[in-house]
Amino acid sequence: MRQPKSVKALEDLGRVQLSENFFLRDFLYSEIAIIHGFQNIPGDPDLAIATGKVLCETLLEPLQARFGKISIRSAYRSPGVNQFGNINKLNCGRNEANYAGHIWDRRDAEGRMGATACVVVNRFVPYYEPTGDWEAMAWWIHDHLPYSDMEFFPKLAAFNLQWREEPVRSIYSFIPPRRGRLTEPGKANWDGRHDEAYAAMLAEVG
């Protein structure tokens, strides 16, 4: 499939169903693109669709099935949008670091496919805001879903959730006072179950 060059072609691309509840259009919105006049459109639609389908089917659909509605905060970024965001300190990493991440239509340096979406679990917010317990959601996902990387942010406990071939399964947080690496391969807390870490959250969130 070629990169869309017309409204109709972009409409058709947006109508591609990635999973039961998600279409590609859900992931193309970008404040950077809107404000600064970029087109946030995949240059390789076929690769973006392929990676987006796995992200949705293996991570987003199971997450939504368990906790209800999830909101997409940021997802696909074209290389141009991401580079502009990085240069202008708009919370975007380098392009090379975002291949197979927010840049769905580029493989990473090792040739692996991947895709990232920044999401908010709506029902989790009323639990998180008074407790600050972002780790509860992090450990639930770690125990139940085949993610590669998660990064948690202070507002609404939004987090980057990445699917990638050959997943790393690493969790990082920018939320004070417990900023830093929660787990990664080699850490003592990486293996096994972590039910006690999210028991209170499940009791409240359901």
C-alpha positions in Angstrom: 0.0 0.0 0.0 1.3 3.5 -0.9 1.4 6.5 1.4 -2.0 8.3 1.0 -1.8 11.5 -1.1 -5.5 12.3 -1.2 -8.3 12.7 1.3 -10.0 9.6 0.1 -6.9 7.5 0.3 -6.3 8.8 3.9 -9.9 8.0 4.8 -9.5 4.5 3.5 -6.3 4.1 5.5 -7.9 5.3 8.6 -10.7 2.8 8.1 -8.3 -0.2 8.4 -9.5 -2.2 11.4 -6.5 -3.2 13.5 -8.6 -5.2 16.0 -12.1 -5.6 17.2 -12.2 -2.1 18.8 -9.5 -0.1 17.2 -9.0 1.4 13.7 -5.8 3.0 12.4 -7.3 6.4 12.5 -7.5 6.2 16.3 -3.7 6.3 16.4 -2.8 9.1 13.9 -3.8 12.2 16.0 -0.8 14.3 17.0 -0.8 17.8 18.7 2.6 18.4 17.2 1.4 17.7 13.7 -1.7 19.9 14.1 0.0 22.9 15.6 3.1 22.8 13.4 1.6 21.7 10.1 3.0 18.2 9.7 1.2 15.3 8.0 1.3 12.4 10.5 0.9 9.7 7.9 2.8 6.4 7.7 5.3 6.3 4.8 5.0 2.5 4.9 1.4 1.8 5.6 1.7 -1.9 5.3 4.3 -2.1 8.1 2.4 0.3 10.3 -0.8 -1.8 9.9 1.1 -5.0 10.6 2.7 -3.7 13.8 -0.4 -1.9 14.8 -2.5 -5.0 14.6 -0.2 -6.9 16.9 -0.1 -4.0 19.4 -3.9 -3.9 19.5 -4.6 -7.6 19.5 -2.0 -8.6 22.1 -1.9 -5.6 24.4 -4.6 -3.0 23.9 -7.6 -5.3 23.5 -6.8 -7.5 26.5 -6.1 -4.4 28.6 -9.5 -2.9 27.6 -11.3 -6.2 28.1 -10.0 -6.3 31.7 -10.3 -2.7 32.8 -12.8 -1.1 30.4 -12.3 1.9 28.2 -8.7 3.0 27.5 -7.9 6.4 25.9 -5.1 6.9 23.4 -3.0 9.9 24.3 -0.2 9.5 21.6 0.6 6.7 19.3 2.0 6.7 15.7 4.4 9.5 14.9 6.0 10.0 11.5 9.7 10.4 11.5 9.2 14.1 10.7 6.8 14.7 13.5 9.0 12.8 16.0 12.2 14.5 14.9 10.6 17.9 15.3 9.3 16.9 18.7 12.7 15.8 19.8 14.6 18.9 18.5 12.1 21.2 20.2 11.9 19.3 23.5 8.3 18.2 23.1 8.6 14.9 24.9 9.9 12.9 21.9 13.0 10.8 21.9 15.4 10.5 19.0 14.1 8.9 15.9 16.6 6.0 16.2 15.3 5.3 19.6 11.6 5.4 18.4 11.9 3.1 15.4 9.7 0.1 16.3 8.3 2.4 19.0 6.2 5.5 18.3 7.5 5.2 14.7 5.5 2.1 13.7 6.6 2.0 10.1 10.3 1.7 10.7 12.1 -1.4 12.0 14.7 -0.8 14.8 18.5 -1.2 14.3 18.2 -5.0 14.8 15.4 -5.3 12.2 12.6 -5.9 14.7 9.1 -4.7 14.2 7.3 -2.8 16.9 4.7 -0.2 17.9 4.0 2.0 20.9 0.9 3.7 22.1 0.6 6.1 25.1 -2.6 5.2 26.9 -4.7 6.1 29.9 -6.8 3.4 31.6 -9.8 5.5 32.5 -11.0 3.4 35.4 -7.5 3.4 36.9 -7.3 7.2 37.3 -9.6 7.5 40.3 -7.5 4.9 42.1 -4.1 6.3 41.0 -4.8 10.0 41.8 -5.2 9.6 45.6 -2.7 6.8 46.0 0.0 7.5 43.5 0.2 3.7 43.0 1.2 3.5 39.4 3.1 0.3 40.1 -0.2 -1.6 40.5 -1.0 -1.3 36.8 2.6 -1.8 35.8 2.8 -5.2 37.7 -0.6 -6.4 36.4 0.5 -5.8 32.8 3.9 -7.4 33.6 2.2 -10.5 34.9 -0.5 -10.8 32.2 0.5 -9.3 28.8 3.4 -9.8 26.4 4.7 -6.2 26.4 8.2 -5.1 25.6 8.5 -1.8 27.4 6.4 0.5 29.6 7.1 4.1 30.7 4.7 5.8 33.2 4.0 9.5 33.4 2.5 11.7 36.2 -0.6 13.0 34.5 -3.4 10.5 34.7 -0.9 7.7 35.1 -0.6 7.7 31.3 2.0 5.2 30.1 3.8 4.2 26.9 2.9 0.5 26.1 5.1 -1.1 23.5 4.9 -4.3 21.6 8.0 -5.4 19.8 9.5 -8.6 18.4 11.9 -10.1 20.9 10.4 -8.2 23.9 12.6 -6.8 26.6 9.9 -6.5 29.3 11.3 -3.4 31.1 9.4 -0.8 33.2 10.4 2.8 33.9 8.6 5.6 35.6 8.9 9.4 35.5 6.5 9.7 38.5 8.1 11.1 41.7 9.1 10.2 44.3 9.6 6.7 42.8 11.2 7.7 39.5 13.4 5.2 37.8 13.6 1.6 36.7 11.0 -0.6 38.3 12.2 -3.8 36.7 14.1 -5.2 33.8 15.7 -8.6 32.9 18.3 -9.4 35.6 16.6 -7.6 38.4 15.5 -9.8 41.3 11.9 -8.6 41.0 11.5 -9.4 37.3 10.6 -13.1 37.6 7.6 -14.7 39.2 4.2 -13.3 40.0 3.4 -10.0 41.7 -0.2 -10.5 42.7 0.2 -8.6 46.0 1.3 -5.5 44.2 -2.0 -5.0 42.5 -4.5 -6.7 44.8 -5.7 -3.5 46.4 -6.1 -1.9 42.9 -8.2 -4.8 41.6 -10.3 -4.7 44.8 -11.2 -1.0 44.1 -11.1 -0.9 40.3 -12.8 -4.2 39.8 
